[in-house]
Structure formats: structure tokens, C-alpha cells
């Protein structure tokens, strides 16, 4: 009896089942992304060519990707890119994979900047540059500054900025927090950050995709997850103009702690929280008094 031919559809179906046995989230989506990447196609093309057979070399190349995903390597690292705010970004193990919930931070920041023709915006801990690029793209008059302590992350951000032709509007600097933009050199209309906020002891409980592959320096928020907020919140006020905004991504259970931290400085007003698309507290917004 002849062996069945491996077509695009049959390989997708087999891979989806294989991923399920390896506890991979969104197994069908991941199978589609990896197969489209391997074949140099769009995902929709997989269904337009569903009965197309794959040759031995094509199957071998795809199999190598499947093994990596089954080992729980993030899809974004395997294919080397991730979409965020409609922008195609290059990503790798030197940066966090941009997450959909971080788009809520971008939405909040753009709403705050609305009405200011040429806002000066600072993105602390830029990583891949996803937030800085989204803000520059969404607010054409903005001048965006971005920092990161990681040189490899800055290299990744620099390449993404170049690819999106925003080198004239997004400036990068190496350093921790606000050190490289201390007054009187800079006054900003808006400061944003998605800082590390996972308590150190919880890192080992995270999904393998995060725990084993993403950079710990971008995850670990210290003993209680609030170490970086304790630095950013009071220091940011010295670099914000009166009426300027500080917008922070937070862990789903950190609203009260970070709010109390901001209130204790006496430097902010109108402190409010915005939920992500799952209804969890995700973004804290405050105004420089």
C-alpha cells in the first residue's frame, strides 16, 4: 500500500496534534506560523495551496522548527519576528517578545499625547523598541527617546527603528532608568515603561517559553516585583513637565502597591488604572502635579 502524500493540510493537521501532546498553547496557530515561515508563504496561502505536496527537503526544514517549538521555544524567536501595533518587528532572545496586553499601554499613551503637536516622549527599558516605535508611528509629531540597560536589546531596537525608517524621530541611549536623561538636559511630556515586574521567586513558575528563553533582566522585578517602580516613580517626576504623564505597565495584582507608591511621593495627581483586554489591571496612568 503506497504511503500517503504529505500535503500542506495533512502536515498542518499532524503538527497541530503533535503540539497538543507537548502542551503548546495555540497549537494550530503555531503550526500555521511555522509552516508558512518555513515555506516562505503567507498563512492564507497554506489554505489556498492546501493540497500541495511537500518535498523531502521542505519537510526536513519544517521538522527542525517543530522540534524547537515542542521544546517550548517561543514562536517569535524561531521565526525571528513578531507583530506589534501593526508593525513587523525583529525579535530574538535578547528581548522580550512583545505582548498584546502592552498595546493597552500604547493606547493609553497615545490618548494622553493627543492634542500635543510635538510631544517629547521617553520609553524606559525599550527592549525591541516596540513601544517607542508604536508611539512614533501613532503620533507623527512626537520626538521619542528610548533607553535600555542591555546593549543587545539596544542593537535589536536600533535595527527595528532603521527598518521602519524612524531613525530621525527615535533616539536611543544606553543606561538604567532615567540616568541618561537627567535634568536639566530634558523635560518630557510623557514617560512610559513596561519594566520588569515579576517577583524573583516566581520566575521558576512561569511557562517554559518565558522562564527558559526570555531575558531574565527584563522579567525579574526583585523580591516583591516592585524594585524598578521604586526607582522610576519618584525619579520620573524630576523629568516630567507639570501636567506631563507617567504611564506604566503593571502586573495584574500590583495596582494597589504601585498606586500607593505614587501617592506617597506627593508628586502626582489623577492616578488611574486601565484594564487589559482580559479585564485584568494592566496600565497605571498618573499626571505630574
TIMAR-443612 format. One line per field, with one value per residue (C-alpha): residue number from 1; residue in one letter; x, y negated, z negated. Coordinates in steps of 0.1 Angstrom, whole numbers. Each point is the difference from the previous one (the first is absolute). Example, Ala and Ser with C-alpha at 12.3 -4.5 7.8 and 13.67 -1.06 7.14 Angstrom:
gunu c(1,2)
titor c(a,s)
u c(123,14)
v c(45,-34)
w c(-78,7)
//
This chain:
gunu c(1,2,3,4,5,6,7,8,9,10,11,12,13,14,15,16,17,18,19,20,21,22,23,24,25,26,27,28,29,30,31,32,33,34,35,36,37,38,39,40,41,42,43,44,45,46,47,48,49,50,51,52,53,54,55,56,57,58,59,60,61,62,63,64,65,66,67,68,69,70,71,72,73,74,75,76,77,78,79,80,81,82,83,84,85,86,87,88,89,90,91,92,93,94,95,96,97,98,99,100,101,102,103,104,105,106,107,108,109,110,111,112,113,114,115,116,117,118,119,120,121,122,123,124,125,126,127,128,129,130,131,132,133,134,135,136,137,138,139,140,141,142,143,144,145,146,147,148,149,150,151,152,153,154,155,156,157,158,159,160,161,162,163,164,165,166,167,168,169,170,171,172,173,174,175,176,177,178,179,180,181,182,183,184,185,186,187,188,189,190,191,192,193,194,195,196,197,198,199,200,201,202,203,204,205,206,207,208,209,210,211,212,213,214,215,216,217,218,219,220,221,222,223,224,225,226,227,228,229,230,231,232,233,234,235,236,237,238,239,240,241,242,243,244,245,246,247,248,249,250,251,252,253,254,255,256,257,258,259,260,261,262,263,264,265,266,267,268,269,270,271,272,273,274,275,276,277,278,279,280,281,282,283,284,285,286,287,288,289)
titor c(x,x,x,x,x,x,x,x,x,x,x,x,x,x,x,x,x,x,x,x,x,x,x,x,x,x,x,x,x,x,x,x,x,x,x,x,x,x,x,x,x,x,x,x,x,x,x,x,x,x,x,x,x,x,x,x,x,x,x,x,x,x,x,x,x,x,x,x,x,x,x,x,x,x,x,x,x,x,x,x,x,x,x,x,x,x,x,x,x,x,x,x,x,x,x,x,x,x,x,x,x,x,x,x,x,x,x,x,x,x,x,x,x,x,x,x,x,x,x,x,x,x,x,x,x,x,x,x,x,x,x,x,x,x,x,x,x,x,x,x,x,x,x,x,x,x,x,x,x,x,x,x,x,x,x,x,x,x,x,x,x,x,x,x,x,x,x,x,x,x,x,x,x,x,x,x,x,x,x,x,x,x,x,x,x,x,x,x,x,x,x,x,x,x,x,x,x,x,x,x,x,x,x,x,x,x,x,x,x,x,x,x,x,x,x,x,x,x,x,x,x,x,x,x,x,x,x,x,x,x,x,x,x,x,x,x,x,x,x,x,x,x,x,x,x,x,x,x,x,x,x,x,x,x,x,x,x,x,x,x,x,x,x,x,x,x,x,x,x,x,x,x,x,x,x,x,x,x,x,x,x,x,x,x,x,x,x,x,x)
u c(0,16,8,-24,14,10,-19,-2,-33,10,32,-19,-24,27,21,-30,-6,37,1,-30,18,29,-23,6,-25,-19,13,-17,11,36,-1,-12,25,29,-10,-6,34,17,-15,2,-37,-28,-22,-30,21,1,-38,2,26,-13,5,35,24,33,33,25,21,-30,-12,34,3,-35,7,29,-22,-27,26,10,-36,-7,30,-21,22,-23,-13,12,36,-2,-12,19,-29,-32,-28,-8,-23,-1,38,21,29,31,4,24,10,16,-34,-34,-26,-24,-33,-36,-8,28,-20,-23,30,5,-37,1,31,-13,-33,21,21,-30,-2,37,15,36,2,33,-4,24,-2,19,12,-8,10,-9,-11,-36,-15,22,-7,-38,-1,21,-22,-32,10,18,10,17,36,7,30,6,24,11,26,6,24,-14,-35,10,15,-33,-19,23,-5,-38,1,21,-23,-30,19,-4,37,-6,-28,10,33,15,23,16,-6,-23,-32,3,37,9,-27,3,-10,7,7,-35,-36,-26,-37,-4,21,-10,14,-7,25,10,-28,1,10,33,-14,-27,23,3,-38,-4,-7,31,-2,6,20,25,4,-8,26,-2,12,-33,-22,15,-15,18,-14,-35,0,0,37,1,-32,16,27,-21,-30,18,27,-23,-16,33,0,-37,-14,-29,-31,22,-9,16,-15,11,-8,-6,-6,-37,2,22,-25,-3,37,12,-29,10,36,-10,-22,27,23,-25,11,-30,-37,-28,14,-21,2,-10,-8,13,-22,-4,-14,31,17,29,8,4,-3,9,6,29,-14)
v c(0,-34,-25,-29,-32,-28,-30,-34,8,35,-14,-28,25,23,-29,-14,34,3,-34,9,30,-24,-25,-27,-29,-8,31,-6,-37,10,27,-24,-27,24,17,-33,-13,32,-1,-38,-3,-20,19,-5,17,32,4,-12,28,25,30,-10,28,-7,13,18,-32,-21,26,2,-38,-2,30,-19,-30,24,15,-34,-10,34,-9,-31,-26,-30,-1,-36,10,29,-22,-31,-24,-11,-24,-28,-29,10,-2,29,2,20,18,25,14,-33,-17,8,12,-30,9,-10,-14,-25,-16,-13,-21,-13,-9,-18,-19,-11,-12,-20,-15,-9,-38,-5,-6,7,20,12,36,22,38,17,35,0,36,7,-36,10,-27,-28,10,3,-35,-15,16,-10,-35,-14,-32,17,0,34,8,36,16,35,14,29,-6,30,-14,-34,16,17,-32,-19,25,-3,-37,1,24,-23,-31,-18,-7,-37,1,27,-4,28,-2,27,-3,10,-19,-38,-3,-10,-26,-18,-36,-27,18,12,-7,24,-2,38,28,36,33,37,9,34,7,38,8,19,31,3,1,38,4,-17,18,16,-25,-28,16,18,-23,-37,-22,1,-36,-10,21,-1,-28,9,16,-14,-10,-37,-8,-19,-19,-13,-16,-12,-16,-26,-6,-4,-31,-19,5,-7,-34,-10,17,26,37,31,32,34,36,20,35,9,0,-31,-28,-8,2,-23,-24,-4,-5,-28,-16,1,-22,-28,-8,14,-5,17,35,26,35,15,37,21,18,29,-24,1,-31,-7,-37,-27,-36,-31,-37,-21,-25)
w c(0,10,-28,-1,15,-25,11,-16,-16,-13,-15,-17,-15,-12,-15,-18,-17,-8,-16,-21,-15,-9,-19,26,-2,33,17,34,2,-9,27,26,-9,1,32,18,-12,11,35,4,3,-17,-23,23,28,-20,6,36,6,-26,24,10,-9,-18,11,-23,-5,-8,-25,-17,-3,-16,-23,-15,-8,-15,-23,-13,-7,-17,-23,-8,17,8,36,3,-7,24,29,-12,1,-17,9,-25,6,37,2,11,-25,-1,-33,-16,-34,-9,-4,-14,25,5,-16,10,-34,4,28,-28,-12,35,3,-34,9,34,-16,-25,28,21,5,-6,35,-8,-32,-15,-11,-19,1,-29,6,37,8,36,4,4,-23,13,36,-5,-16,27,26,-17,-8,30,-17,-30,-8,-17,-22,-12,-24,-10,-22,24,29,20,-5,12,31,7,-5,22,28,-3,0,31,17,-6,11,-33,-8,2,-26,-25,-19,-20,-30,-22,-37,-29,-6,4,-7,36,2,-33,-3,10,33,5,-7,13,6,-5,-15,7,-12,0,-28,-14,-26,-7,-36,1,-17,26,30,-2,0,34,33,15,29,-24,-27,22,29,-7,-16,-38,-3,18,-23,-35,-21,-32,-32,3,37,-9,0,33,-8,-31,21,29,-17,-21,25,30,-16,2,38,7,6,-22,15,16,-2,-14,14,-12,7,-32,-11,-3,-38,-5,4,-37,-7,29,-6,-37,11,24,-27,-26,22,0,35,20,4,20,-6,18,13,34,4,28,25,-25,-26,-22,-14,24,4,-26,11,-20,5,-13,-25)
//
